[in-house]
Amino acid sequence: MKRFLNKRVIGYFIWAMVLAMVLVIWRFPYERLQEKLEAVASASLGFQFDLTDMSLTILPPGLKFAKCAVRSMDVGSELLFEATKVHTRFKLLPLLKGSLAFTVRSKAYGGSLNGDFRLTPIHNFQNYRIRVWAQTVRLADQSGIFLLLGRPLEGEISGDMELQGVVGDLVNAAGGGNFKLVNGSCPIDSPYLKARTLEGLKVSATVEVSGGNVKIRDCQFSGKEFQGTLDGEVKLEPELSSSALNLAGQGQIEAEMIDLPPDKLRMAEAFLNRGKPLPFHVRGTIAEPRLVLF
């Protein structure tokens, strides 16, 4: 009899817990929390975040969104980035240490975009630490690439990046990572090249971010009738497309792609005929890069 009563008590307890979770999900003030999350994310990162169709998950604790859209803070600005099927999971242990930590899993432009985020202190976010990794995200589908870089860029990008710094100041973040671009295409406007678009572009590189500079190391690139290596720095500006380039590299290129005056052509042919790569520099900005040979 006692065992029977114990089973009934346990059954009632489980039923009460299930009913409580159903009521929480049903009566939860989603709209107000969604507006609060949008406001916090926008104020912290300097972009306008729009979240769609939020719902609550109990086990594990977290939130789901049908869509997350990112725009600049300008009124009526165009879409920079959009992710779908966004799943957020909160970490409980960091809460006891005064931090808000959560993971994000989402689909974006034919690939996946995931991340780990930590904000401190929890009562007044001042510092952040993030790690983001992407897998085969199609750049051609992102209108925001042109707005950010000041030029179109196509291809599929994968990579891993970790950053930390002060909330609202992405320029002076510290961290690094690596990325790989495949099936790429990028317009190029150089008086030294006959081609106006680099096709079949493949790029891989390691980057370090510190003190407002991005150091590019171990960069290898290749494409239709060209290949080479590149290293250097990018001086970050609040408007990314205005960031200054200071890059140096060397590459091998088919002679048919070169369009040089006679004096430089003879020098280039001397390199190419001996199988040596051509040295070059890239100056200017991300929006308006300038290729300098020799």
Summary of the structure (lengths in Angstrom):
residues: 294
radius of gyration: 25.2
end to end distance: 93.5
largest distance: 103.8
contacts: 845
relative contact order: 0.08
helix: 25%
strand: 50%
